[in-house]
């Protein structure tokens, strides 16, 4: 899987939707209270528009496995080992595809990348 243009991911501890929407000229929004548990903010461009979404740790872990070159089978197995439901992967994948999160994908495996430092 190759990620969409501008893709970035960061761990966050605050709900950033209010802040993101506060960038609009007519908004007075401010960041909300801290999140009950850390999440990951992902940002990407699709059709020249910026997008963002918060992912819970399980969803981000699955996405991160794919980014680093794991197959869907390997990702589902890792999700199951972590105590998650591998059937969630299909729903997440459908969502990621519909959101334009991937620039391209292939059925040919690629060499795994090391985790980010």
Rosetta silent file (secondary structure, phi, psi, omega in degrees, C-alpha in Angstrom):
SEQUENCE: XXXXXXXXXXXXXXXXXXXXXXXXXXXXXXXXXXXXXXXXXXXXXXXXXXXXXXXXXXXXXXXXXXXXXXXXXXXXXXXXXXXXXXXXXXXXXXXXXXXXXXXXXXXXXXXXXXXXX
SCORE:     score description
SCORE:     0.000 S_00000001
   1 L     0.000  130.146  172.582    0.000    0.000    0.000 S_00000001
   2 E  -105.855  131.170 -175.266    1.300    3.458   -0.892 S_00000001
   3 E   -77.376  155.229  179.400   -0.200    6.215    1.195 S_00000001
   4 L   -63.084  160.426  178.590   -2.000    9.240   -0.224 S_00000001
   5 L   -55.313  140.266  176.524   -0.172   12.507   -0.726 S_00000001
   6 L    75.379    8.270 -177.385    0.597   14.387    2.449 S_00000001
   7 L   -61.185  133.165  173.158    0.012   11.361    4.684 S_00000001
   8 E  -149.902  151.317  179.163    1.234   11.831    8.241 S_00000001
   9 E  -138.643  138.220  178.947    0.369   10.151   11.533 S_00000001
  10 E  -144.794  144.269  172.291    0.970   11.279   15.113 S_00000001
  11 E   -73.019  138.373 -179.843   -0.114   10.076   18.532 S_00000001
  12 E  -135.442  157.245  179.728   -2.391   12.649   20.180 S_00000001
  13 E  -121.086   -0.304  178.869   -4.014   13.075   23.566 S_00000001
  14 E  -123.692  150.882  175.179   -6.590   15.790   22.756 S_00000001
  15 L   -71.693  113.686 -173.815   -9.670   15.825   20.556 S_00000001
  16 L   -98.247   -1.672 -178.665   -8.447   17.878   17.628 S_00000001
  17 H   -59.202  -43.348 -179.639  -11.641   18.057   15.568 S_00000001
  18 H   -63.219  -39.874  178.833  -12.669   21.357   17.143 S_00000001
  19 H   -65.958  -45.107 -179.765   -9.244   22.819   16.486 S_00000001
  20 H   -60.675  -47.713  179.712   -9.209   21.562   12.877 S_00000001
  21 H   -69.329  -22.786  177.488  -12.684   22.959   12.195 S_00000001
  22 L   -69.802  -10.391  177.322  -11.637   26.133   13.986 S_00000001
  23 L   -72.436  -15.603  177.375   -9.299   26.889   11.088 S_00000001
  24 L   -65.900  143.106 -175.810  -12.339   28.029    9.095 S_00000001
  25 L   -58.772  -28.929 -175.295  -12.517   31.835    8.951 S_00000001
  26 L   -99.647   14.422 -175.792  -15.958   32.005   10.615 S_00000001
  27 L  -107.011  145.891  175.315  -15.236   29.602   13.492 S_00000001
  28 L  -117.343   26.161 -175.839  -14.356   30.316   17.106 S_00000001
  29 L   -67.676  150.046  175.780  -13.722   26.667   18.002 S_00000001
  30 L  -130.916  161.117 -179.930  -11.063   25.668   20.547 S_00000001
  31 L   -61.273  142.589  178.370   -9.556   22.273   21.386 S_00000001
  32 L   -77.727 -178.835  177.214  -11.755   20.051   23.525 S_00000001
  33 L   -61.675  165.614  177.510  -10.761   18.322   26.737 S_00000001
  34 E   -58.418  149.508  176.011   -8.166   15.549   26.704 S_00000001
  35 E   -69.573  150.910  178.207   -9.171   12.242   25.149 S_00000001
  36 E   -66.352  -26.146  177.388   -9.933    9.415   27.595 S_00000001
  37 E  -146.485  147.929  179.748   -7.207    7.331   25.886 S_00000001
  38 E   -58.403  146.870  175.757   -4.479    8.263   23.383 S_00000001
  39 E  -133.330  179.226  177.970   -5.362    8.014   19.707 S_00000001
  40 E  -117.433  129.668  174.848   -3.563    8.596   16.424 S_00000001
  41 E   -91.165  127.181  171.913   -4.260   11.534   14.174 S_00000001
  42 E  -115.790  142.441 -179.127   -3.828   10.828   10.494 S_00000001
  43 E  -132.336  138.479  177.680   -3.770   13.576    7.892 S_00000001
  44 E  -157.168  168.021  174.704   -3.736   13.162    4.109 S_00000001
  45 E  -109.852  139.123  174.614   -4.807   14.845    0.884 S_00000001
  46 E  -139.896  124.839 -178.491   -7.450   13.414   -1.406 S_00000001
  47 L    54.251   43.403  177.460   -8.547   15.231   -4.555 S_00000001
  48 L    66.554   10.675  178.414   -6.513   18.271   -3.468 S_00000001
  49 E  -113.219  137.044  176.511   -8.437   18.564   -0.186 S_00000001
  50 E   -75.032  144.078  177.545   -6.907   17.948    3.228 S_00000001
  51 E  -132.642  154.446  174.420   -8.541   15.277    5.379 S_00000001
  52 E  -147.796  157.916  176.010   -7.966   14.148    8.922 S_00000001
  53 E  -161.654  146.706  173.317   -9.296   11.495   11.253 S_00000001
  54 E   -91.807  135.520  177.997   -8.566   10.126   14.698 S_00000001
  55 E  -116.651  138.166  173.147   -7.885    6.367   14.898 S_00000001
  56 L   -72.418  165.209 -175.471   -8.045    4.277   18.035 S_00000001
  57 H   -56.517  -38.081 -178.768   -4.901    2.243   18.776 S_00000001
  58 H   -66.676  -44.525 -179.680   -6.225   -1.013   17.238 S_00000001
  59 H   -66.258  -42.613  179.957   -7.214    0.609   13.943 S_00000001
  60 H   -66.113  -37.284  178.332   -3.972    2.545   13.698 S_00000001
  61 H   -60.032  -43.073  178.337   -1.941   -0.575   14.475 S_00000001
  62 H   -63.170  -45.787  178.919   -3.636   -2.379   11.570 S_00000001
  63 H   -61.814  -42.740 -179.781   -3.014    0.570    9.235 S_00000001
  64 H   -62.520  -38.315  176.535    0.600    0.794   10.385 S_00000001
  65 H   -59.255  -44.739 -179.680    1.139   -2.910    9.612 S_00000001
  66 H   -66.078  -40.565  179.950   -0.065   -2.312    6.044 S_00000001
  67 H   -59.690  -38.223 -176.989    2.052    0.819    5.671 S_00000001
  68 L   -84.210    4.815  171.799    5.138   -1.183    6.664 S_00000001
  69 L   104.853    4.231  178.234    4.446   -3.846    4.029 S_00000001
  70 L   -69.961  151.589  174.613    2.435   -6.519    5.832 S_00000001
  71 L   -79.145  170.321  175.992   -0.192   -8.431    3.882 S_00000001
  72 H   -62.867  -38.905  178.242   -3.847   -8.350    4.873 S_00000001
  73 H   -62.818  -44.239  178.347   -3.453  -11.866    6.293 S_00000001
  74 H   -64.546  -38.606 -179.829   -0.449  -10.850    8.392 S_00000001
  75 H   -66.939  -43.856  177.295   -2.268   -7.757    9.577 S_00000001
  76 H   -61.670  -40.751  178.826   -5.360   -9.737   10.577 S_00000001
  77 H   -65.050  -40.903  178.432   -3.196  -12.257   12.455 S_00000001
  78 H   -64.760  -39.128  178.119   -1.382   -9.438   14.305 S_00000001
  79 H   -62.465  -42.995  179.270   -4.722   -7.892   15.215 S_00000001
  80 H   -65.590  -42.301  177.953   -5.937  -11.215   16.601 S_00000001
  81 H   -60.822  -31.381 -179.991   -2.721  -11.740   18.593 S_00000001
  82 L   -82.816    2.638  178.327   -3.254   -8.307   20.166 S_00000001
  83 L    92.043    7.847  179.367   -6.740   -9.371   21.296 S_00000001
  84 L   -91.531  177.014  179.494   -8.643   -7.631   18.510 S_00000001
  85 L  -100.680  111.422 -178.409  -11.198   -8.972   16.066 S_00000001
  86 L   -61.729  -19.583  177.336   -9.602   -9.613   12.641 S_00000001
  87 L   -66.531  -21.355  176.866  -13.033   -9.231   11.020 S_00000001
  88 H   -63.448  -27.931 -175.739  -12.767   -5.491   11.772 S_00000001
  89 H   -57.375  -39.391  178.999  -10.000   -5.261    9.204 S_00000001
  90 H   -61.249  -43.873  178.071  -12.459   -5.592    6.301 S_00000001
  91 H   -65.492  -42.560  178.675  -14.544   -2.671    7.530 S_00000001
  92 H   -63.288  -44.604 -179.312  -11.506   -0.536    8.170 S_00000001
  93 H   -60.521  -44.089  177.748  -10.076   -1.349    4.740 S_00000001
  94 H   -59.740  -41.875  178.780  -13.356   -0.403    3.040 S_00000001
  95 H   -64.356  -47.517 -178.627  -13.363    2.885    4.965 S_00000001
  96 H   -61.729  -40.184  178.472   -9.722    3.655    4.143 S_00000001
  97 H   -66.130  -42.964 -179.172  -10.306    2.947    0.459 S_00000001
  98 H   -67.794  -27.793  179.053  -13.449    5.090    0.323 S_00000001
  99 L   -82.726   -6.605 -179.460  -11.621    7.952    2.051 S_00000001
 100 L    74.081   31.399 -176.649   -8.804    7.864   -0.518 S_00000001
 101 L   -72.447  -22.909 -179.267   -6.185    7.058    2.096 S_00000001
 102 E  -107.791  136.463  174.415   -4.105    5.005   -0.343 S_00000001
 103 E   -78.791  -35.588  177.388   -2.444    6.369   -3.465 S_00000001
 104 E  -161.232  160.593  175.614   -2.025    2.829   -4.789 S_00000001
 105 L  -148.972  156.060 -175.662   -2.098   -0.770   -3.689 S_00000001
 106 L  -143.410  154.571  175.900   -0.908   -4.030   -5.146 S_00000001
 107 L   -84.321   -6.369  177.694   -1.321   -7.719   -4.539 S_00000001
 108 L   -83.105  124.497  178.769    2.469   -8.081   -4.844 S_00000001
 109 L   -67.618  148.725  175.333    4.126   -8.116   -1.409 S_00000001
 110 L  -116.602  163.759  179.666    6.889   -5.619   -0.751 S_00000001
 111 L   -65.337  132.214  179.549    9.770   -5.857    1.659 S_00000001
 112 L   -60.477  143.247  175.903    8.653   -4.788    5.157 S_00000001
 113 L   -93.969  151.702  175.360    9.859   -1.400    6.348 S_00000001
 114 L   -70.165  154.288  176.855   11.211   -0.882    9.839 S_00000001
 115 L   -63.095  150.989  179.186    8.917    0.896   12.308 S_00000001
 116 L   -63.173  148.249  179.948    9.380    4.679   12.486 S_00000001
 117 L   -77.438    0.000    0.000   11.861    5.921   15.066 S_00000001
